[in-house]
Amino acid sequence: MDKFVRVTSEAFTRLVKGKSKIYSLNDLKTYAQNFYRGCDGSENVAEDEDALSIVEMEICSSSSVFVRSQQSTWTQHVQFNRYFLRKIPKSQDPVVLDLISKVAQGGL
């Protein structure tokens, strides 16, 4: 999965021509390990999947673009936050499978 995330992130970075930074859960884990170790009483806050998921949802809900998966309840929650609470147009959210297909065909 790490290779998939890395390759997809690299493709998106090429797509936006370096004008935006692409972040993944791996980036969030690294950040948590470096800056919040021990804050919740544990030595490895980056392994708390629930806390990371909540933070990741907030980041995705307020990001300028959210690349979504069509069949995910987690994604549905983020989309609700984006479309109904923050009034972000759906046109800013490409479907991840469409983008992966373009990457596989050498289109990005």
N, C-alpha and C positions, 0 to 999 in steps of 0.2 A: 504494500500500500504506500510506503514511503516513496518508492520510485514513481508511482502514479502521480502522487501529489507534487513531487519535484518536477516531473516532466510537464504536467498540466500548468503549474505555476510559471515555468519557463515559457511555455507557449503563450500564456496570457500576458506575460511581461513583454514579449515580442509584439503581441497584438496592440498593446497600449503604448508601444514604442518608448518604454521606460518612463512615461509621464506619471505612472501610478505604481505604488508598491503592492504586490500581491502577498497576502499573509495566509498562513494555514494554521491548523491546530498545533503543528510542530513548533511554529514560531511562538504561539501562546505558551506552550509548555516551557520552552527555553526562557521566555521572559519571566514566567512565574518562578522557575528555579533560581534565576539570578536575583530577583528583587523581592520575593515574598517567602523565601524559605523560613519556615518556623513561625509564620504569622498566625497560623490557625492552630498552633500547638504541635503540629507535625513537622517532621524534617523534610517531607517531600510534597508540598502543596501541588506540584505539577502532576501528581498521580491521582488527585481528587477529581474524578471524571465528572461528577455532578457540578462542582464549582466551575470547572473549565467550560462545561457545556453552557452554563448560565452566562458566563462572561462572553463566550463565543456568540451566543444568541444576541446579546446586546450589541456587540461589535457589528455583526451582520445586519441587524435591524437598522442601524444608523449609518451603514457604509454607503458610499455613493453608488456602488453596483454590488449586487448579490447574485452570484452564480448558483442557481438552485438545482436541486434534483426533483423530478416530478413526483415521485412516489414516497416521500418522506414526511412523517408527522412532525419531525423536528423542523423541516423546511416550511411546512404549513404554518407553524407557530411564528417563525421569522417573517413569512409573507404577511400574516395577519398584522404583525407589528408595523411592517413597512407600509402596507397599502392602506390600512384603516386608521392606524394611530399616527403615523408620520406623513401620510398622504404622498408617498413616493410613487411615481408612475410605473406601471408594470413594464413598460417598454425599456426600463433600465435594468431588467433582470433576465438575462439570457438563460436558456435551459442548458444545463451542463452537458447533457448528452449530445446536443447539437454542436456544441463547441468541441467536444472530444472527437466527434465524427470529422469535423473540419481539420483538426490536428492530425488525425490518422490519415487523412487524404492529402496532407501536406499543405493545407490551405491557410495555416496561420504562420 
